Amino acid sequence: RHRWDVEADWIINAHGLGNAISLCLNAYSAPGDGVIVFAPVYHAFARIIKANGRQLIESPLMVRDGRYQMDLDHLETQLTGNEKILLFCSPHNPGGRVWDKKELTALAAFCDKHDLILISDEVHNDLVFAPAKHSVLATAVPDINHRLVTLVATTKTFNLAGTMIGSLVTADDHLRAKISRVAAAY
């Protein structure tokens, strides 16, 4: 549907995407490390980050021409060097923003520059109104796959949220090995 070719061994299943985020936090960061989100964002992100003992770094989205936009220049001024993960929501919840390839490319370059693991929660990927079209970050910017974990689930598209299922997808062997070790302990 999204022209994303995924190998079966890239997928690690989780008990919902909240659980998947916790797995990522424990695989790729340590207590006290910073985790960046673009605010406003789904309220559970902050709760999960704090419950895992990580520092929440909120980068405010700015409104330009009636729609949310990332301000990566401002975010860069907020960095202390303690940040390890950028938790991204694409399409954005609650803003409904469908990010374009130029924005995704800029975000990927930012994560590369600052050595951040990029966790892309793409659970709302099928809930997009035309003419907008969701771009899977892994295919829009394949150069970022060495630091990208994509979170997906059927739960939003097919109204199955109560089933608590989701998947983490990464093409990178090193990232997958780290997350697999943590997932085995849950």
Secondary structure, DSSP 8 states (H G I E B T S, - for coil): -------GGGEEEESSHHHHHHHHHHHH--TT-EEEEEES--THHHHHHHHTT-EEEEEE-EEETTEEE--HHHHHHH--S-EEEEEEESS-TTT-----HHHHHHHHHHHHHTT-EEEEE-TTTT---TT-----HHHH-GGGGGGEEEEE-STTTTT-GGG--EEEE-S-HHHHHHHHHHHHT-
